[in-house]
Amino acid sequence: MNIRLEFAKRLQFIRKHRGMTQDALSIAAKIDRSYLSEVENGKSAPTLDAIDRLAHALDIHPAEFFVFSIREPKKHYD
């Protein structure tokens, strides 16, 4: 298993499930859209700070990114 690619797939799934574009998520998470694209394509590994900002923007607990299955995220960020 390649954790970077699994993370990328999960991030993209959650983003689309939330009905967000990469532009909208990058603005909400305050990260560069090109960096988000690289993360979603498995080309870059996100920092812990980026994971935290993405979780806040998607209203999920950061651990949801590491549930490597196709299911709806259930936890909200506290």
C-alpha positions in Angstrom: 0.0 0.0 0.0 1.2 3.5 -0.9 -0.1 5.7 1.9 0.4 8.9 -0.1 -1.8 7.6 -2.9 -4.4 6.2 -0.5 -4.5 9.6 1.3 -4.9 11.3 -2.1 -7.8 9.1 -3.1 -9.5 9.6 0.3 -9.0 13.4 0.2 -10.5 13.6 -3.3 -13.4 11.4 -2.4 -14.3 13.5 0.7 -13.9 16.8 -1.2 -16.2 15.6 -4.0 -18.7 14.2 -1.4 -18.8 17.7 0.2 -19.5 19.1 -3.3 -16.4 21.3 -3.3 -14.0 22.1 -6.1 -10.3 22.2 -5.6 -10.5 26.0 -5.8 -13.1 26.2 -3.1 -11.3 23.8 -0.8 -7.9 25.5 -1.3 -9.5 28.9 -0.4 -11.3 27.4 2.7 -8.2 25.6 3.8 -5.9 28.6 3.0 -3.5 26.5 0.9 -2.4 26.9 -2.6 -4.6 25.2 -5.2 -1.6 23.8 -7.1 -0.3 22.2 -3.9 -3.8 20.7 -3.3 -3.8 19.3 -6.8 -0.3 17.8 -6.2 -1.6 16.2 -2.9 -4.7 14.9 -4.6 -2.6 13.3 -7.3 -0.2 11.7 -4.9 2.7 13.8 -6.1 3.2 15.6 -2.8 2.8 14.5 0.8 0.7 16.9 2.9 2.2 18.4 6.1 0.4 17.9 9.4 -0.6 21.6 9.3 -2.1 21.1 5.8 -4.0 18.0 7.0 -5.4 20.0 9.9 -6.5 22.9 7.7 -8.1 20.5 5.2 -10.0 18.7 7.9 -11.3 22.0 9.3 -12.3 23.1 5.8 -14.1 19.8 5.1 -15.6 19.7 8.7 -14.2 16.3 9.4 -11.8 14.8 12.0 -8.3 14.5 10.6 -8.4 10.7 11.2 -11.0 10.4 8.5 -8.3 10.9 5.9 -6.8 7.7 7.0 -9.9 5.5 6.7 -8.9 4.0 3.4 -12.2 2.9 2.1 -14.9 4.5 0.0 -17.4 5.5 2.6 -18.9 8.8 3.7 -17.0 10.6 6.4 -18.8 10.5 9.7 -16.9 12.5 12.2 -17.0 16.2 12.4 -14.0 18.3 13.5 -14.0 19.4 17.1 
